[in-house]
Amino acid sequence: MEKNVQTANWHTAKWGAWGWAETVAKLIGIAAGLAAFEISLSIGPISFGLNIRLAAFIVFVLASAGAIFQLVLRLKQRETISLIFAILNLLGHLGLLFALMHEAFPPALPVIFGGFFIAGQLIKLQFLRATGYTEEGSDSAGMLRFTAVQAGIYLVFAVLAFF
């Protein structure tokens, strides 16, 4: 696999077992986010209490900014599978954000989302170590640090969402 995917044409990269394992883990989280959105539609009005759930929402806004960045990056790279995933990823994040705006929303799906995104980031760390993959001029160490920070953000979110 090329270390840095840059091309003017649409293409499909070969991501290997670690890349697909990360994708599957995160797709389970995305499904939880979309389910949370659907369930939240019947909960009632949006309401935030000044509590730990508000803190979870704020941390998740930060995580969701990464989903927006990912979509822009994947459009630039023109890699078909990554772009489809980035769209689903953003929808899952937005769905869960909407659900988190309901103070009465139960914590199970947010915690599932966070747990599978933590797992996905840990798998991604292994993918990065095994392949040396980089993008946008980053070095391997930078990619590893960024991925670890993202895992930490999802961990903080999952803990806050639990309460």
C-alpha positions as CSV (number, residue, x, y, z in Angstrom):
1,M,0.0,0.0,0.0
2,E,1.2,3.5,-0.7
3,K,2.1,5.3,2.4
4,N,0.4,8.5,1.3
5,V,-2.8,8.2,-0.8
6,Q,-2.9,11.1,-3.2
7,T,-4.5,10.9,-6.6
8,A,-6.6,13.0,-9.0
9,N,-8.9,10.1,-10.0
10,W,-11.4,8.2,-8.0
11,H,-10.0,4.9,-6.8
12,T,-10.4,2.1,-4.3
13,A,-7.4,1.4,-2.0
14,K,-6.6,-2.0,-0.6
15,W,-6.9,-1.5,3.2
16,G,-6.0,-5.0,4.4
17,A,-7.4,-6.8,7.4
18,W,-6.5,-4.1,10.0
19,G,-8.2,-1.4,7.9
20,W,-11.3,-3.5,7.5
21,A,-11.4,-4.4,11.2
22,E,-11.3,-0.7,12.1
23,T,-14.1,-0.1,9.6
24,V,-16.3,-2.8,11.0
25,A,-15.8,-1.7,14.6
26,K,-16.7,1.9,13.8
27,L,-19.7,0.8,11.6
28,I,-21.2,-0.8,14.7
29,G,-20.7,2.5,16.5
30,I,-22.2,4.4,13.6
31,A,-25.2,2.0,13.7
32,A,-25.6,2.9,17.4
33,G,-25.5,6.6,16.6
34,L,-28.2,6.2,13.9
35,A,-30.4,4.1,16.2
36,A,-29.9,6.8,18.9
37,F,-31.2,9.4,16.5
38,E,-34.3,7.4,15.6
39,I,-35.1,6.7,19.2
40,S,-34.5,10.3,20.3
41,L,-37.2,11.5,17.8
42,S,-39.8,10.0,20.2
43,I,-38.4,11.2,23.5
44,G,-39.7,14.7,23.5
45,P,-38.2,18.2,23.4
46,I,-34.6,19.0,23.5
47,S,-33.3,19.8,26.9
48,F,-29.9,20.0,28.6
49,G,-29.5,19.8,32.3
50,L,-26.4,21.3,33.7
51,N,-25.0,17.9,34.4
52,I,-22.5,15.3,33.2
53,R,-24.6,14.7,30.1
54,L,-23.9,18.2,28.9
55,A,-20.2,17.6,29.4
56,A,-20.6,14.4,27.3
57,F,-22.3,16.4,24.6
58,I,-19.5,19.0,24.6
59,V,-16.8,16.3,24.3
60,F,-18.8,14.6,21.6
61,V,-19.0,17.9,19.6
62,L,-15.1,17.8,19.6
63,A,-15.2,14.2,18.3
64,S,-17.7,15.2,15.7
65,A,-15.5,17.9,14.4
66,G,-13.1,15.1,13.5
67,A,-15.8,13.5,11.4
68,I,-16.3,16.7,9.4
69,F,-12.5,16.9,8.9
70,Q,-12.4,13.3,7.7
71,L,-15.2,13.9,5.2
72,V,-13.3,16.9,3.7
73,L,-10.0,14.9,3.6
74,R,-11.7,11.9,1.9
75,L,-13.2,14.1,-0.8
76,K,-9.8,15.5,-1.5
77,Q,-8.2,12.0,-1.6
78,R,-11.0,10.7,-3.9
79,E,-10.9,7.2,-2.4
80,T,-14.4,5.7,-2.8
81,I,-14.6,3.4,0.2
82,S,-13.2,5.9,2.6
83,L,-15.6,8.6,1.3
84,I,-18.6,6.3,1.8
85,F,-17.4,5.5,5.3
86,A,-16.8,9.2,6.0
87,I,-20.4,10.1,5.0
88,L,-21.8,7.3,7.2
89,N,-19.4,8.4,10.0
90,L,-20.6,11.9,9.9
91,L,-24.3,10.8,9.9
92,G,-23.7,8.6,12.9
93,H,-22.0,11.4,14.8
94,L,-24.8,13.9,13.9
95,G,-27.4,11.3,14.9
96,L,-25.8,10.8,18.3
97,L,-25.3,14.5,18.8
98,F,-29.1,15.0,18.3
99,A,-29.9,12.2,20.7
100,L,-27.5,13.6,23.3
101,M,-29.5,16.9,23.2
102,H,-32.3,15.0,25.0
103,E,-31.5,14.9,28.7
104,A,-33.8,11.8,29.2
105,F,-31.9,9.8,26.5
106,P,-30.7,6.5,28.0
107,P,-26.9,6.0,28.0
108,A,-26.6,2.6,26.4
109,L,-26.3,3.6,22.7
110,P,-23.9,6.5,23.4
111,V,-21.7,4.2,25.5
112,I,-21.8,1.5,22.7
113,F,-20.9,4.2,20.1
114,G,-18.0,5.3,22.3
115,G,-16.8,1.8,23.0
116,F,-16.7,0.8,19.4
117,F,-15.0,4.0,18.3
118,I,-12.4,3.4,21.0
119,A,-11.9,-0.2,19.7
120,G,-11.7,1.2,16.1
121,Q,-9.0,3.7,17.1
122,L,-7.0,1.0,18.9
123,I,-7.3,-1.2,15.8
124,K,-6.2,1.8,13.7
125,L,-3.1,2.2,15.9
126,Q,-2.2,-1.4,14.9
127,F,-2.9,-0.7,11.3
128,L,-0.7,2.4,11.3
129,R,2.1,0.5,13.0
130,A,1.9,-2.5,10.6
131,T,1.7,-0.5,7.4
132,G,3.5,2.8,8.1
133,Y,0.5,4.5,6.4
134,T,0.5,8.3,6.5
135,E,-1.5,11.0,4.8
136,E,-1.4,14.7,4.2
137,G,2.3,15.0,4.9
138,S,2.1,13.6,8.4
139,D,4.8,11.3,9.7
140,S,4.1,7.9,11.3
141,A,4.6,9.2,14.9
142,G,2.2,12.1,14.2
143,M,-0.4,9.7,12.9
144,L,0.0,7.5,15.9
145,R,-0.3,10.4,18.3
146,F,-3.4,11.9,16.6
147,T,-5.1,8.4,16.6
148,A,-4.3,7.9,20.3
149,V,-5.7,11.4,21.1
150,Q,-8.9,10.5,19.2
151,A,-9.2,7.3,21.2
152,G,-8.8,9.3,24.4
153,I,-11.6,11.7,23.4
154,Y,-13.9,8.8,22.7
155,L,-12.9,7.3,26.1
156,V,-13.8,10.5,27.9
157,F,-17.0,10.7,26.0
158,A,-18.0,7.1,26.8
159,V,-17.3,7.6,30.5
160,L,-19.3,10.8,30.7
161,A,-22.1,9.3,28.6
162,F,-22.4,6.4,31.0
163,F,-23.6,8.7,33.9
